[in-house]
Amino acid sequence: MKAVAHTGTDLASLTDIELPRPAPTGQDLLVRVEAVSVNPVDTKQRKAGSPTPRVLGWDAAGTVEAVGPQAKLFKPGDAVYYAGDVTRPGCDSEFHLVDERIVGRKPKKLDFAQAAAIPLTAITAWESFFERMKVVKGRSMLIIGGAGGVGSIGIQLAKIAGLRVIATASRPDTVAWCRELGADQVVNHRENLVAQVKTPVDYIANFSGDLDAHWPAMAELVAPQGAVLAIVANSKQLAMDVVRSKSATVCWELMFTRPRFKTADMIEQHKLLNQVAEWLDSGKLRGTLKETLSPINAANLRKAHERLESGTMIGKLVLKGW
């Protein structure tokens, strides 16, 4: 089967290769991959290098080709979408193995490319809001990085949850995108956030790639007994005194935690992806796909990684077809 793998850390290390077609065991599905999306995890994993060719990619939509003997949620022919497991080979291949407990049914109203843009970001935002911060209707949320992949779906999920949403964006096109998605207010993360937001916020979700730079504003703006959340690690020691004085909750979100540690509640990702599919089909949520490349190959994945690393992407970029 066709696949794209890397060994080195630079863009040139992404190479077209041929691999044996895998066979499903246990609760795995063998999925014929129709479209894949790129996320910061792809560029981070690439930059870590690999001693042997490694397939990246953790956002896919496709059709179930075969199922393992213990799989019960799907059958061959079912259209699915999922983010996968960072501890296993990624989905930048014609066929891909994935545990059915972290797979959802593809939204009927979205094509494969549109569907591939959703899973990783939807899981991240859902778990951030409903499982980590445990948001309550009627309160306020600041989303740092509103026009990015996670922010784009996060704004919408926060509005569904009944929150007043303040999103950050710094360019006219990203500001317009955040407003289209339902943000009640948009502020510039390149300027003083405290001066712009002014009043305490119940929840702060930092969906940007920089926790250190925004931490002082997060600490200052979070309301007493509120919650702050990050999806990337800090590189310097974080000053905790202000947050501690407010008895604010500090949360971390990594959507690969469940599959990585094979937690007893892995199936929650299957359930939430199905709920997101229902909302997409009903129009309660809108897709976040903004750019498409075709076909799925090393040359286009190099372009996608470069585009992502530019820091100017809005929404999601997807590759489709082999």
C-alpha positions in Angstrom: 0.0 0.0 0.0 1.1 3.6 -0.5 2.2 5.6 2.5 4.2 8.6 3.5 6.9 8.2 6.2 9.8 10.2 7.7 13.1 9.4 9.4 14.7 12.8 9.6 13.4 16.0 11.1 13.1 18.3 8.2 10.4 18.6 5.5 12.5 16.7 3.0 12.4 13.6 5.1 8.8 13.1 4.3 9.0 10.4 1.6 6.6 8.2 -0.4 7.0 4.5 0.4 5.3 1.2 0.0 4.2 -0.8 3.0 2.5 -4.2 3.5 -1.3 -3.9 4.0 -2.0 -4.6 7.7 -4.7 -7.0 9.0 -7.0 -6.1 11.9 -6.9 -8.0 15.2 -8.7 -7.5 18.5 -11.0 -4.4 18.4 -9.1 -2.9 15.5 -10.7 -1.6 12.3 -8.8 -1.7 9.0 -9.8 1.6 7.3 -9.3 2.5 3.7 -8.2 6.1 4.2 -9.9 8.7 1.9 -8.7 11.9 3.5 -6.3 13.1 6.2 -5.7 16.3 8.1 -2.5 17.9 9.5 -2.2 19.1 13.0 0.7 20.5 15.2 1.3 17.0 16.5 2.4 16.0 13.0 5.1 18.6 12.8 6.2 18.0 16.4 6.5 14.3 15.9 8.4 14.9 12.6 10.9 17.2 14.3 11.6 14.4 16.9 13.0 12.2 14.1 12.8 8.4 13.9 15.5 5.7 13.6 13.2 3.8 11.1 10.6 5.1 8.6 7.6 6.2 10.6 4.1 7.1 9.2 2.6 10.3 10.7 -1.0 11.5 10.6 -3.6 11.6 13.3 -6.8 12.8 11.6 -8.6 10.6 9.1 -11.9 9.8 7.4 -12.4 6.7 5.3 -14.3 3.4 4.9 -14.1 0.3 7.0 -12.4 -2.4 4.9 -12.3 -5.2 7.6 -12.8 -5.6 11.3 -10.9 -7.5 14.1 -12.6 -10.5 15.8 -13.6 -8.5 18.8 -14.9 -5.4 17.0 -18.6 -4.9 17.4 -19.3 -1.2 16.7 -18.7 -1.1 12.9 -18.8 -3.3 9.9 -17.1 -3.3 6.5 -18.5 -0.5 4.3 -19.2 1.9 7.2 -17.9 5.4 6.7 -15.9 6.6 9.7 -13.7 9.4 11.1 -11.2 9.5 13.9 -8.0 11.0 15.3 -6.2 7.8 16.3 -3.4 7.0 18.7 0.0 8.7 18.7 1.7 5.6 20.0 0.7 3.7 16.8 1.5 4.3 13.1 -0.4 7.3 11.8 -3.0 7.5 9.1 -0.9 8.9 6.2 -1.3 5.5 4.4 -3.8 3.9 2.1 -5.0 1.5 4.8 -4.8 2.1 8.6 -5.5 0.2 11.8 -7.3 1.9 14.6 -9.1 0.8 17.7 -12.9 1.1 17.1 -13.4 2.6 20.6 -11.9 5.9 19.4 -13.7 6.0 16.1 -17.0 7.7 15.2 -19.4 7.4 12.3 -18.7 10.0 9.6 -21.1 12.9 9.5 -23.5 12.1 6.6 -23.6 15.7 5.3 -19.8 16.1 5.1 -17.6 14.5 2.4 -14.5 12.7 3.5 -12.3 15.8 3.2 -14.6 17.9 5.4 -14.9 15.0 7.9 -11.2 14.5 8.2 -10.8 18.1 9.4 -12.9 17.5 12.5 -11.8 14.6 14.9 -8.6 15.7 16.7 -9.8 19.3 17.2 -13.3 18.3 18.3 -12.0 15.7 20.8 -9.5 18.2 22.2 -12.1 21.0 22.6 -14.8 18.6 23.9 -12.5 17.0 26.5 -11.2 20.5 27.5 -14.6 22.0 28.2 -16.8 19.1 29.4 -14.3 16.8 31.0 -11.4 18.9 32.2 -12.9 22.3 33.1 -16.5 21.0 33.5 -18.0 24.2 32.1 -21.4 25.5 33.4 -24.0 27.2 31.2 -24.3 31.0 31.5 -20.6 31.6 32.4 -17.8 33.2 30.3 -14.8 31.7 28.4 -11.7 33.2 26.9 -10.3 31.1 24.0 -6.7 32.0 23.1 -6.1 31.0 19.5 -9.7 31.3 18.2 -9.0 30.9 14.5 -6.8 27.8 14.8 -8.0 24.2 14.3 -9.0 23.6 18.0 -10.2 27.2 18.5 -12.5 27.0 15.4 -14.4 24.0 16.7 -14.0 25.2 20.3 -15.8 28.5 19.8 -18.8 26.6 18.5 -18.8 24.0 21.2 -18.6 26.7 23.9 -21.6 28.4 22.4 -23.5 25.1 22.4 -22.6 24.8 26.1 -24.3 28.2 26.7 -21.1 30.3 27.4 -20.3 33.8 26.5 -17.2 33.5 24.3 -14.3 35.9 23.9 -11.8 34.7 21.3 -8.4 36.0 20.3 -7.3 36.7 16.8 -4.8 39.2 15.3 -5.6 39.7 11.6 -8.8 41.0 9.9 -9.4 37.6 8.3 -9.0 35.7 11.5 -11.1 38.1 13.4 -13.9 37.7 10.8 -13.6 33.9 11.0 -14.0 33.9 14.8 -17.1 36.1 14.5 -18.5 33.9 11.8 -18.2 30.9 14.2 -20.1 32.7 17.0 -17.6 34.5 19.2 -19.3 37.3 21.2 -16.1 39.3 21.3 -12.8 39.1 19.6 -9.6 40.6 21.1 -6.0 40.7 19.8 -3.6 38.3 21.5 -0.6 40.4 20.2 -1.8 43.2 22.5 -2.5 43.5 26.2 -5.2 40.9 26.9 -6.0 42.2 30.4 -6.6 45.7 29.1 -8.9 44.4 26.4 -10.9 41.8 28.3 -11.0 44.0 31.4 -13.3 41.8 33.6 -12.6 38.3 35.1 -13.4 35.3 33.0 -14.7 32.0 34.4 -12.8 29.7 32.0 -9.7 30.3 29.9 -8.7 27.8 27.2 -5.3 28.4 25.7 -5.4 26.7 22.4 -2.3 28.5 21.1 1.1 27.0 20.8 2.5 29.3 23.5 1.6 28.9 27.1 4.5 30.9 28.6 3.7 34.1 26.8 0.0 34.1 27.8 0.3 32.7 31.3 0.5 36.1 33.1 -2.7 37.3 31.4 -4.4 34.0 32.1 -3.5 34.2 35.8 -4.7 37.8 36.0 -8.0 37.3 34.1 -9.3 34.0 35.5 -12.1 34.5 37.9 -11.8 33.3 41.5 -12.6 29.6 41.6 -12.5 29.5 37.8 -10.4 27.3 35.6 -7.5 27.7 33.1 -6.5 25.0 30.6 -3.5 24.5 28.2 -2.9 22.0 25.4 0.9 22.6 25.2 3.6 22.4 27.8 5.3 25.3 29.4 9.0 25.8 28.7 9.7 27.9 31.8 8.5 27.7 35.3 5.0 29.2 35.6 4.3 31.7 38.4 1.4 30.1 40.3 0.8 32.6 43.2 -2.0 34.6 41.5 -3.8 31.5 40.3 -3.4 29.8 43.7 -4.8 32.8 45.5 -8.0 32.5 43.5 -8.3 28.7 44.1 -8.5 28.4 40.3 -8.2 25.0 38.7 -5.3 24.4 36.3 -6.1 21.8 33.7 -4.1 20.0 31.0 -5.7 18.4 27.9 -4.1 15.8 25.6 -6.6 14.0 23.5 -4.2 11.0 23.1 -4.3 10.2 26.8 -7.2 7.7 26.5 -5.7 5.6 23.7 -2.1 6.0 24.9 -2.9 4.5 28.4 -5.8 2.3 27.2 -8.1 3.9 29.9 -11.3 2.1 30.8 -13.3 4.9 29.3 -11.7 4.9 25.8 -15.1 4.5 24.3 -16.0 8.0 25.4 -14.2 9.3 22.3 -16.4 7.1 20.1 -19.5 8.6 21.8 -18.4 12.2 21.5 -17.5 11.8 17.9 -20.9 10.4 17.2 -22.5 13.4 19.0 -20.4 15.8 17.0 -21.4 14.0 13.8 -25.1 14.5 14.8 -24.5 18.2 15.4 -22.7 18.6 12.1 -25.6 16.8 10.3 -28.2 19.0 12.0 -26.4 22.2 11.3 -25.7 22.9 15.0 -22.0 22.8 14.2 -20.3 23.8 11.0 -17.1 22.3 9.4 -13.7 24.0 9.8 -12.0 22.9 6.5 -10.4 25.9 4.8 -7.7 24.4 2.5 -7.5 21.1 0.5 -4.6 19.5 -1.3 -4.7 16.4 -3.5 -3.5 13.7 -3.7 -2.1 12.4 -0.4 1.6 12.1 -1.1 4.9 13.3 0.3 5.1 16.4 -1.8 1.7 17.7 -0.6 2.4 16.7 3.0 5.5 18.7 2.8 3.4 21.7 1.7 0.9 21.0 4.5 3.6 20.8 7.2 5.1 24.0 5.9 1.8 25.8 5.8 1.0 24.7 9.4 4.5 25.8 10.6 3.9 29.2 9.1 1.5 30.0 12.0 -1.0 31.7 9.6 -3.4 28.9 9.0 -7.2 29.5 9.6 -9.2 26.4 10.4 -7.9 23.1 9.0 -6.0 21.9 6.0 -6.8 18.4 4.5 -5.3 16.1 1.9 -7.6 13.8 0.0 -7.3 10.9 -2.4 -4.4 8.7 -3.4 
